Amino acid sequence: MTKADIVNEISKSTGIEKAAVLGTIEKFMEVVKDSLANGENVYLRGFGSFIVKTRSEKTARNISKNTTIIIPEHKIPAFKPARVFMDEVK
């Protein structure tokens, strides 16, 4: 399902214009991205959590050149679904 499909589905079920739904979804995604960029997690009860995980430093190898490089510690965004969400999908 794409963003356009989600917008169409919400618009059909609520009767709100597609442009308004699209603007709301875009703003939601922007708020989530900004929060994660600032190190704040986003919790949506009954849905899940958008969190920032820290990957530790590790050594990687380039097999073709036979060299090793060190990948520094870095942060990545992640999504952890709520138990209710997991139970529905199962």
C-alpha positions in Angstrom: 0.0 0.0 0.0 1.4 3.4 -1.0 0.8 6.8 0.5 -1.7 7.6 -2.3 -3.6 4.4 -1.4 -3.7 5.4 2.3 -4.9 8.9 1.3 -7.7 7.5 -0.9 -8.8 5.0 1.8 -9.0 7.7 4.5 -10.7 10.1 2.2 -13.3 7.5 1.2 -14.1 6.4 4.8 -14.2 9.9 6.4 -15.5 12.1 3.5 -12.6 14.5 4.0 -11.0 16.0 0.8 -7.9 14.1 -0.5 -5.8 17.3 -0.3 -6.6 17.8 3.4 -5.8 14.2 4.2 -2.5 14.3 2.2 -1.5 17.5 4.0 -2.3 15.9 7.4 -0.3 12.7 6.6 2.7 14.8 5.3 2.7 16.9 8.5 2.5 13.8 10.6 5.5 12.3 8.9 7.4 15.6 9.2 6.7 15.7 13.0 7.9 12.1 13.4 11.1 12.8 11.4 11.8 16.0 13.4 11.2 14.3 16.7 13.5 11.4 15.9 16.2 13.8 14.5 16.1 15.6 17.9 16.4 12.3 19.8 12.8 12.1 21.0 10.8 8.9 20.6 7.2 8.9 19.3 4.7 6.7 21.1 1.3 5.9 19.5 -0.7 3.8 22.0 -2.2 0.8 20.3 -0.1 1.2 17.2 3.6 1.3 18.1 6.7 3.4 18.7 9.0 5.2 16.4 12.4 5.1 18.3 16.0 6.0 17.8 18.4 3.0 18.2 22.1 3.3 18.6 24.3 0.9 16.5 27.6 0.3 18.2 31.0 0.7 16.5 32.0 -2.3 14.4 34.7 -3.5 12.1 33.8 -4.3 8.4 35.8 -5.9 5.7 36.1 -5.2 2.0 36.8 -8.7 0.7 37.8 -7.7 -2.8 40.5 -5.2 -1.5 41.3 -7.2 1.6 41.0 -4.2 3.8 39.2 -3.5 7.0 37.4 -0.3 8.0 35.8 0.8 11.3 32.2 1.9 11.1 31.6 4.4 13.9 28.7 4.3 16.3 25.6 5.8 14.7 21.9 6.2 15.3 19.1 4.7 13.2 15.3 5.1 13.2 13.3 2.1 14.0 9.6 1.1 14.5 8.5 -1.2 17.3 4.8 -2.3 16.9 2.5 -2.4 19.9 1.4 -5.8 21.2 -2.2 -5.1 20.0 -0.9 -4.4 16.5 1.2 -7.6 16.5 -1.8 -9.7 17.6 -3.9 -8.3 14.8 -1.3 -9.1 12.2 -0.7 -12.6 13.4 
